[in-house]
Amino acid sequence: LENPGGGDLGRTVAAWKPSELSEQFKPIKWDVTKMVNRAGDYVFTFNYDSGAHGLMIRKVTLLRNGEEVSHDEHTGWAGAGQHDTAYTLKLDKPTKGAKYTLQAEARSDGGTDSNGTIYVKQPPRPDRK
């Protein structure tokens, strides 16, 4: 998918919806196992799609079988005037058969009417450098 601000956002990996949100920061989790399959830097981008409220993100973590592998901690806003919504998470070595989970510490702002898509840009395949 092309980013209106320029650049490729990658492939759709997950989405958020009002039923997952709270106006207080809380962890929200998505299974990303199918997209995490090689070593390198994964860039996860949160893109607001619709609704009256945006999503404030303060930390994004990659979990392997529930244990932290990598995190990126900065404030991002996915809503009108969205900014700083790309989070880079490093995976040194994938573990075959492991479950990978993306966890965001996030909250909605002013209510929970927010829908959005999370994209991932995977590291290049080793044979395609």
C-alpha positions in Angstrom: 0.0 0.0 0.0 1.3 3.4 -0.8 1.5 5.9 2.0 -0.1 9.3 1.2 3.0 10.9 2.8 5.2 8.9 0.4 6.8 5.5 0.7 5.5 1.9 0.9 3.8 0.9 4.1 4.1 -2.8 3.4 1.4 -5.4 3.9 -1.7 -5.4 6.1 -1.0 -7.4 9.2 -3.8 -6.4 11.7 -6.5 -3.8 12.5 -7.9 -2.1 15.5 -11.6 -1.5 16.2 -13.7 0.3 18.8 -14.3 -2.9 20.9 -10.6 -3.2 21.6 -10.1 0.4 22.8 -10.2 2.3 26.0 -9.6 5.9 26.9 -6.9 4.8 29.3 -3.6 3.3 28.0 -3.8 -0.5 27.9 -2.0 -3.2 26.0 -3.8 -4.3 22.8 -2.4 -7.5 21.1 -2.5 -8.9 17.6 -1.1 -12.2 16.3 1.5 -11.5 13.6 3.1 -14.9 13.4 2.4 -15.3 9.6 4.4 -12.1 8.9 7.3 -12.6 11.2 9.5 -15.2 9.6 13.0 -13.9 9.1 15.7 -11.9 10.9 15.9 -8.2 10.6 14.0 -5.0 11.2 10.2 -5.0 10.9 8.5 -1.6 10.6 4.9 -1.7 11.9 2.8 1.4 10.9 -0.5 2.3 12.5 -2.9 4.0 10.0 -6.2 5.6 11.0 -9.1 4.6 8.7 -12.3 5.9 10.2 -14.3 7.0 13.2 -14.7 10.1 15.4 -11.6 9.4 17.5 -7.9 8.7 17.0 -5.4 6.3 18.6 -2.6 7.5 20.8 0.3 5.0 20.9 3.2 5.2 23.4 5.0 1.8 23.0 4.9 -1.1 20.6 6.5 -4.5 21.5 7.1 -7.7 19.6 6.5 -10.8 21.7 7.7 -14.4 21.0 5.5 -16.9 23.0 4.6 -14.0 25.3 8.2 -12.8 26.0 9.5 -9.5 24.8 11.9 -9.7 21.8 12.0 -6.0 20.9 10.2 -2.7 21.6 10.0 0.8 20.2 8.9 3.5 22.7 7.7 6.8 21.3 4.4 8.7 21.1 2.5 8.3 17.9 -0.9 9.6 16.8 -3.1 7.7 14.4 -6.0 10.1 13.7 -6.6 13.5 12.0 -3.1 14.9 11.3 -1.5 11.5 12.2 2.3 11.5 12.9 5.0 9.2 14.2 3.0 6.0 13.7 5.9 3.8 12.4 7.5 1.5 15.0 10.7 -0.5 14.2 11.1 -3.8 15.9 14.2 -6.0 15.5 14.2 -9.8 15.4 17.7 -11.3 15.6 16.6 -14.9 14.8 13.1 -16.3 14.2 12.1 -19.4 16.2 10.3 -22.0 14.2 6.9 -22.9 15.7 6.9 -19.8 17.9 3.9 -17.5 18.2 4.7 -13.8 17.5 2.4 -11.1 18.9 2.4 -7.4 18.3 1.5 -5.5 21.4 0.7 -1.7 21.5 0.2 0.4 24.6 -2.4 2.6 23.2 -5.6 4.5 24.0 -8.3 6.3 22.1 -8.9 10.0 22.5 -12.3 11.4 23.4 -14.2 8.1 22.9 -13.6 4.7 21.4 -15.0 5.2 17.8 -11.7 4.5 16.0 -10.8 2.0 13.2 -7.5 1.5 11.6 -5.1 -0.8 9.8 -1.6 -1.9 10.9 0.9 -2.5 8.1 4.2 -4.3 8.3 7.2 -3.8 6.1 9.3 -6.9 6.4 13.1 -7.1 6.2 14.4 -8.1 2.8 14.8 -11.9 2.2 18.5 -12.9 2.6 18.5 -14.1 -1.0 17.3 -10.7 -2.3 19.9 -8.3 -1.1 
